[in-house]
């Protein structure tokens, strides 16, 4: 059950983050607020179902950081440093794309300046990020089956003659 929810939450993360990276109309402060609220509801649900050890919440980390990125101030060099230290699960390319797509929804917000984006790129140039922008939403985590040894010893097993396994010898 835990592995199923980890996979499901990864898919939610990948589809939502990919939509955020491809749609300019959703890259805004208010979308960041909505995302953060919805993610907190999912995390609360996991806690309520006692699934916090499943790793499902950790798969949402890139989406959480993208939501926080949308909400942070984006003006000064200190803001750039804060973004770089906060967004460790996002690649440089994803951070820059979100900042380029950021669209103010009211007169109190401002567009992200090119100088600020260059500042971010300078801070993150030493990262060795994968070159892909979008997450692979078809990624499948390996299924792990726990090993539970049997208390039955092999010499106590009786093989019925109807199985025609006479060629097997007990050692």
C-alpha positions as CSV (number, residue, x, y, z in Angstrom):
1,X,0.0,0.0,0.0
2,X,2.8,2.4,0.9
3,X,4.6,1.7,-2.4
4,X,1.3,2.3,-4.4
5,X,0.8,5.7,-2.7
6,X,4.5,6.7,-3.3
7,X,4.0,6.0,-7.0
8,X,0.7,7.8,-7.1
9,X,2.1,10.9,-5.3
10,X,5.1,10.9,-7.7
11,X,2.7,11.0,-10.6
12,X,0.7,13.9,-9.1
13,X,4.0,15.7,-8.5
14,X,5.2,15.1,-12.1
15,X,2.0,16.1,-13.9
16,X,1.5,19.2,-11.7
17,X,5.1,20.4,-12.1
18,X,5.1,19.7,-15.8
19,X,2.0,21.8,-16.2
20,X,3.5,24.6,-14.2
21,X,6.6,24.5,-16.4
22,X,4.6,24.6,-19.6
23,X,1.8,27.1,-18.8
24,X,2.5,30.7,-18.3
25,X,-1.0,31.4,-17.0
26,X,-0.4,29.3,-13.9
27,X,3.0,30.7,-12.9
28,X,1.8,33.3,-10.3
29,X,1.8,34.1,-6.6
30,X,-1.8,33.0,-6.2
31,X,-1.1,29.6,-7.9
32,X,1.8,29.1,-5.5
33,X,-0.6,29.7,-2.6
34,X,-3.2,27.2,-4.0
35,X,-0.5,24.6,-4.6
36,X,0.9,24.9,-1.1
37,X,-2.6,24.6,0.4
38,X,-3.4,21.5,-1.7
39,X,-0.1,19.9,-0.9
40,X,-0.6,20.4,2.8
41,X,-4.0,18.7,2.4
42,X,-2.3,15.7,0.8
43,X,0.4,15.6,3.5
44,X,-2.3,15.8,6.2
45,X,-4.2,12.9,4.5
46,X,-1.0,10.8,4.5
47,X,-0.6,11.5,8.2
48,X,-4.3,10.6,8.9
49,X,-3.8,7.2,7.0
50,X,-0.5,6.6,8.8
51,X,1.4,6.6,5.5
52,X,4.1,9.2,6.3
53,X,6.8,6.5,6.2
54,X,5.9,5.5,2.6
55,X,8.1,8.2,1.0
56,X,5.0,9.6,-0.8
57,X,5.4,13.1,0.8
58,X,9.1,13.2,-0.3
59,X,8.0,12.7,-3.9
60,X,6.1,16.0,-3.7
61,X,9.3,18.0,-2.8
62,X,9.9,19.5,-6.2
63,X,6.3,20.7,-6.4
64,X,6.5,22.1,-2.9
65,X,9.7,24.0,-3.8
66,X,8.1,25.3,-7.0
67,X,5.1,26.6,-5.0
68,X,7.5,28.3,-2.6
69,X,9.5,29.8,-5.5
70,X,6.3,31.3,-6.9
71,X,5.7,32.9,-3.4
72,X,9.1,34.3,-2.7
73,X,10.3,37.8,-3.4
74,X,12.4,38.0,-6.6
75,X,14.3,41.3,-6.6
76,X,17.5,41.4,-4.7
77,X,20.7,39.3,-4.6
78,X,19.7,38.0,-1.1
79,X,16.4,36.8,-2.7
80,X,18.4,35.0,-5.3
81,X,20.6,33.3,-2.6
82,X,17.4,32.3,-0.7
83,X,15.9,30.8,-3.8
84,X,19.1,28.9,-4.6
85,X,19.4,27.4,-1.1
86,X,15.6,26.6,-1.0
87,X,15.2,25.0,-4.4
88,X,17.4,21.9,-4.1
89,X,15.0,19.5,-5.7
90,X,14.5,21.6,-8.8
91,X,17.0,21.8,-11.5
92,X,18.5,25.1,-12.6
93,X,16.6,24.8,-15.9
94,X,13.3,24.4,-14.0
95,X,14.0,27.3,-11.7
96,X,14.9,29.6,-14.6
97,X,11.8,28.4,-16.6
98,X,9.4,29.1,-13.7
99,X,11.0,32.6,-13.2
100,X,10.7,33.3,-16.9
101,X,7.1,32.3,-17.0
102,X,6.2,34.1,-13.8
103,X,3.2,36.3,-14.5
104,X,2.0,39.0,-12.1
105,X,-1.8,38.8,-11.5
106,X,-2.2,42.3,-9.9
107,X,-0.6,45.7,-9.9
108,X,1.3,45.0,-6.6
109,X,3.5,42.3,-8.2
110,X,6.3,42.9,-10.7
111,X,7.7,40.7,-13.5
112,X,11.0,39.0,-12.7
113,X,13.9,40.9,-14.3
114,X,16.4,39.5,-16.6
115,X,19.2,40.6,-14.3
116,X,17.6,38.6,-11.4
117,X,17.4,35.5,-13.6
118,X,21.0,35.9,-14.6
119,X,21.9,36.3,-10.9
120,X,20.2,33.0,-10.2
121,X,22.0,31.3,-13.0
122,X,25.3,32.6,-11.7
123,X,24.6,31.2,-8.2
124,X,23.6,27.8,-9.7
125,X,26.2,27.3,-12.4
126,X,28.2,24.8,-10.3
127,X,25.3,22.4,-10.0
128,X,25.4,19.2,-12.0
129,X,21.8,19.0,-12.9
130,X,20.3,16.6,-15.5
131,X,19.6,18.4,-18.8
132,X,15.9,17.6,-18.8
133,X,13.3,20.2,-18.1
134,X,10.2,18.1,-17.6
135,X,9.7,15.2,-15.1
136,X,9.1,11.7,-16.5
137,X,5.6,11.0,-15.2
138,X,5.9,7.5,-16.5
139,X,8.8,6.7,-14.1
140,X,8.0,3.6,-12.1
141,X,9.6,3.0,-8.7
142,X,10.8,-0.6,-8.1
143,X,8.4,-2.8,-6.2
144,X,10.0,-4.3,-3.1
145,X,8.7,-7.4,-1.5
146,X,9.8,-8.0,2.1
147,X,11.5,-11.4,2.7
148,X,9.7,-13.4,5.4
149,X,11.6,-16.7,6.1
150,X,9.4,-19.7,6.8
151,X,9.5,-21.5,10.0
152,X,9.1,-24.8,8.2
153,X,12.3,-26.7,7.5
154,X,12.9,-28.4,4.2
155,X,13.3,-31.9,5.7
156,X,9.8,-31.8,7.2
157,X,8.2,-31.3,3.8
158,X,6.4,-34.3,2.3
159,X,6.0,-34.3,-1.5
160,X,2.9,-36.2,-2.7
161,X,3.6,-38.9,-5.3
162,X,1.0,-37.4,-7.6
163,X,3.5,-34.6,-8.3
164,X,5.8,-37.1,-10.0
165,X,8.9,-35.6,-8.4
166,X,10.7,-38.8,-7.6
167,X,13.9,-37.5,-9.2
168,X,14.3,-35.0,-6.3
169,X,16.5,-36.3,-3.5
170,X,16.6,-34.9,0.0
171,X,20.2,-34.0,1.0
